[in-house]
Amino acid sequence: MPISESEAAHRAASDAETIAWVDEQDQLLGALPRAELRERGLIGRGTYILLFNSAGELCVHRRTLSKAIYPGYWDVAAGGMVQANESYAESAARELEEELGVAGVELHAHEHFFFDQPGNRLWCAVFSAVWDGPLRLQPEEVIEARFLSLPQALEDSRQKPYCPDSLAALNRFIANQK
């Protein structure tokens, strides 16, 4: 399915963003355009924000078809690449507001881990937040969103395409809550 002109423009702008470039120990090496980082198989930094409501349900959303990786996939976390000169926490707050329209919430830092797949090599920082207000979806990145119980979200992820990096973040979060 072809993407719209606005989605194509958003993807081009996204691919040109300057992203933190790090080594296998998460030491900063510099900054590169997102597309170059991905094409050269280099390592970046990413944030994953697990957004819950006060009932303990997790917000899952579907990515637009214009996304460079995992287009149209379901996602259990808001988030994205850490830009140059940005901390993990700053990136998490920015991404949560951009993608889901959620701002001013307390972000709880959890785990930091390395995710390594072809075309997606990242040091990942996992955060969580609680929000009961309305969501304002960024149309260039998110098609739809809904809150599901954790068991429902995990079952759903076995039936539909879900982003593997976000699922890794969620599974590590769940394992550390026990």
RABELCOR-V531649 format. One record per residue. N is the residue number from 1. RES is the residue in one small letter. PHI is phi as a letter, one per 40 degrees, with the letter a starting at -180 (NA if undefined). NEAR is the number of other ideal C-beta (glycine too) atoms within 8 Angstrom. D_CENTER is the distance of its C-alpha to the mean C-alpha in Angstrom with 2 decimals. Layout:
# RABELCOR-V531649
n->N res->RES phi->PHI near->NEAR d_center->D_CENTER
n->N res->RES phi->PHI near->NEAR d_center->D_CENTER
This chain:
# RABELCOR-V531649
n->1 res->m phi->NA near->3 d_center->22.99
n->2 res->p phi->c near->3 d_center->23.08
n->3 res->i phi->c near->9 d_center->20.60
n->4 res->s phi->c near->7 d_center->22.07
n->5 res->e phi->c near->5 d_center->23.18
n->6 res->s phi->c near->7 d_center->20.80
n->7 res->e phi->c near->12 d_center->17.78
n->8 res->a phi->c near->10 d_center->19.37
n->9 res->a phi->c near->8 d_center->19.90
n->10 res->h phi->c near->11 d_center->16.32
n->11 res->r phi->c near->12 d_center->15.26
n->12 res->a phi->c near->8 d_center->18.10
n->13 res->a phi->c near->8 d_center->17.16
n->14 res->s phi->c near->9 d_center->13.54
n->15 res->d phi->c near->10 d_center->15.13
n->16 res->a phi->c near->9 d_center->17.59
n->17 res->e phi->d near->10 d_center->15.38
n->18 res->t phi->c near->9 d_center->16.57
n->19 res->i phi->b near->15 d_center->14.10
n->20 res->a phi->c near->12 d_center->15.18
n->21 res->w phi->b near->12 d_center->16.93
n->22 res->v phi->b near->12 d_center->17.80
n->23 res->d phi->c near->7 d_center->20.02
n->24 res->e phi->c near->5 d_center->19.94
n->25 res->q phi->b near->5 d_center->20.66
n->26 res->d phi->g near->9 d_center->17.89
n->27 res->q phi->c near->6 d_center->20.72
n->28 res->l phi->c near->6 d_center->20.08
n->29 res->l phi->b near->6 d_center->21.96
n->30 res->g phi->i near->5 d_center->21.28
n->31 res->a phi->a near->9 d_center->19.04
n->32 res->l phi->a near->11 d_center->18.73
n->33 res->p phi->c near->10 d_center->17.53
n->34 res->r phi->d near->15 d_center->14.19
n->35 res->a phi->c near->9 d_center->16.32
n->36 res->e phi->c near->9 d_center->18.86
n->37 res->l phi->d near->13 d_center->16.61
n->38 res->r phi->c near->11 d_center->15.37
n->39 res->e phi->c near->6 d_center->18.99
n->40 res->r phi->c near->7 d_center->20.62
n->41 res->g phi->g near->7 d_center->18.50
n->42 res->l phi->c near->9 d_center->17.87
n->43 res->i phi->b near->10 d_center->15.40
n->44 res->g phi->b near->15 d_center->12.78
n->45 res->r phi->b near->15 d_center->10.71
n->46 res->g phi->b near->14 d_center->6.99
n->47 res->t phi->b near->14 d_center->5.82
n->48 res->y phi->b near->15 d_center->4.74
n->49 res->i phi->b near->14 d_center->6.90
n->50 res->l phi->c near->14 d_center->9.14
n->51 res->l phi->b near->14 d_center->11.24
n->52 res->f phi->b near->13 d_center->14.77
n->53 res->n phi->c near->10 d_center->17.95
n->54 res->s phi->c near->6 d_center->21.22
n->55 res->a phi->c near->5 d_center->22.25
n->56 res->g phi->g near->7 d_center->19.55
n->57 res->e phi->c near->10 d_center->17.76
n->58 res->l phi->c near->13 d_center->13.99
n->59 res->c phi->c near->14 d_center->12.23
n->60 res->v phi->b near->13 d_center->11.05
n->61 res->h phi->b near->15 d_center->10.49
n->62 res->r phi->b near->12 d_center->11.44
n->63 res->r phi->c near->15 d_center->10.02
n->64 res->t phi->c near->14 d_center->12.91
n->65 res->l phi->c near->9 d_center->15.19
n->66 res->s phi->c near->11 d_center->14.89
n->67 res->k phi->c near->12 d_center->11.52
n->68 res->a phi->c near->9 d_center->12.74
n->69 res->i phi->b near->7 d_center->11.12
n->70 res->y phi->f near->10 d_center->10.96
n->71 res->p phi->c near->10 d_center->12.61
n->72 res->g phi->g near->10 d_center->13.58
n->73 res->y phi->c near->11 d_center->11.76
n->74 res->w phi->c near->13 d_center->10.91
n->75 res->d phi->b near->13 d_center->7.64
n->76 res->v phi->c near->14 d_center->8.29
n->77 res->a phi->a near->13 d_center->5.39
n->78 res->a phi->c near->14 d_center->4.43
n->79 res->g phi->i near->13 d_center->2.89
n->80 res->g phi->i near->9 d_center->4.13
n->81 res->m phi->c near->12 d_center->7.52
n->82 res->v phi->c near->13 d_center->10.16
n->83 res->q phi->c near->11 d_center->13.10
n->84 res->a phi->d near->7 d_center->16.63
n->85 res->n phi->g near->4 d_center->18.44
n->86 res->e phi->b near->9 d_center->15.50
n->87 res->s phi->c near->6 d_center->14.98
n->88 res->y phi->d near->11 d_center->11.94
n->89 res->a phi->c near->10 d_center->13.03
n->90 res->e phi->c near->8 d_center->13.61
n->91 res->s phi->c near->17 d_center->10.22
n->92 res->a phi->c near->14 d_center->8.73
n->93 res->a phi->c near->10 d_center->11.57
n->94 res->r phi->c near->9 d_center->11.27
n->95 res->e phi->c near->13 d_center->7.75
n->96 res->l phi->c near->17 d_center->8.82
n->97 res->e phi->c near->10 d_center->12.04
n->98 res->e phi->c near->8 d_center->11.18
n->99 res->e phi->c near->14 d_center->9.16
n->100 res->l phi->b near->15 d_center->11.17
n->101 res->g phi->g near->10 d_center->14.09
n->102 res->v phi->b near->12 d_center->14.11
n->103 res->a phi->b near->7 d_center->15.85
n->104 res->g phi->g near->2 d_center->18.34
n->105 res->v phi->c near->9 d_center->17.08
n->106 res->e phi->c near->5 d_center->17.48
n->107 res->l phi->c near->12 d_center->14.45
n->108 res->h phi->b near->7 d_center->15.50
n->109 res->a phi->c near->8 d_center->14.52
n->110 res->h phi->b near->9 d_center->14.72
n->111 res->e phi->b near->10 d_center->14.27
n->112 res->h phi->b near->8 d_center->13.79
n->113 res->f phi->a near->10 d_center->13.95
n->114 res->f phi->c near->8 d_center->14.18
n->115 res->f phi->b near->12 d_center->12.58
n->116 res->d phi->b near->5 d_center->14.91
n->117 res->q phi->b near->8 d_center->15.14
n->118 res->p phi->d near->4 d_center->16.93
n->119 res->g phi->g near->7 d_center->14.92
n->120 res->n phi->a near->9 d_center->11.84
n->121 res->r phi->b near->10 d_center->13.18
n->122 res->l phi->a near->13 d_center->11.17
n->123 res->w phi->c near->13 d_center->12.07
n->124 res->c phi->b near->16 d_center->9.39
n->125 res->a phi->b near->16 d_center->9.96
n->126 res->v phi->b near->15 d_center->9.51
n->127 res->f phi->b near->14 d_center->10.54
n->128 res->s phi->b near->12 d_center->12.02
n->129 res->a phi->a near->14 d_center->13.86
n->130 res->v phi->b near->10 d_center->16.48
n->131 res->w phi->a near->10 d_center->17.11
n->132 res->d phi->b near->5 d_center->19.93
n->133 res->g phi->c near->5 d_center->20.12
n->134 res->p phi->c near->4 d_center->19.34
n->135 res->l phi->b near->9 d_center->16.02
n->136 res->r phi->b near->6 d_center->16.13
n->137 res->l phi->c near->13 d_center->13.84
n->138 res->q phi->c near->10 d_center->13.20
n->139 res->p phi->c near->6 d_center->15.33
n->140 res->e phi->c near->8 d_center->14.16
n->141 res->e phi->b near->11 d_center->10.60
n->142 res->v phi->b near->13 d_center->11.20
n->143 res->i phi->c near->8 d_center->14.45
n->144 res->e phi->a near->7 d_center->14.85
n->145 res->a phi->a near->10 d_center->13.73
n->146 res->r phi->a near->7 d_center->15.80
n->147 res->f phi->c near->9 d_center->16.31
n->148 res->l phi->b near->10 d_center->17.52
n->149 res->s phi->c near->8 d_center->19.22
n->150 res->l phi->d near->10 d_center->17.62
n->151 res->p phi->d near->6 d_center->20.34
n->152 res->q phi->c near->8 d_center->19.75
n->153 res->a phi->c near->13 d_center->16.01
n->154 res->l phi->c near->8 d_center->16.97
n->155 res->e phi->c near->8 d_center->19.90
n->156 res->d phi->d near->12 d_center->18.00
n->157 res->s phi->c near->11 d_center->15.70
n->158 res->r phi->c near->5 d_center->19.06
n->159 res->q phi->b near->5 d_center->20.29
n->160 res->k phi->b near->6 d_center->17.58
n->161 res->p phi->c near->6 d_center->15.06
n->162 res->y phi->b near->12 d_center->11.74
n->163 res->c phi->c near->12 d_center->8.93
n->164 res->p phi->c near->8 d_center->10.69
n->165 res->d phi->c near->13 d_center->8.29
n->166 res->s phi->c near->13 d_center->6.61
n->167 res->l phi->c near->11 d_center->10.33
n->168 res->a phi->c near->11 d_center->11.47
n->169 res->a phi->c near->16 d_center->9.68
n->170 res->l phi->c near->14 d_center->11.24
n->171 res->n phi->c near->8 d_center->14.47
n->172 res->r phi->c near->12 d_center->14.89
n->173 res->f phi->d near->13 d_center->14.43
n->174 res->i phi->c near->9 d_center->17.04
n->175 res->a phi->c near->7 d_center->19.30
n->176 res->n phi->c near->8 d_center->19.45
n->177 res->q phi->c near->5 d_center->20.39
n->178 res->k phi->c near->4 d_center->23.54
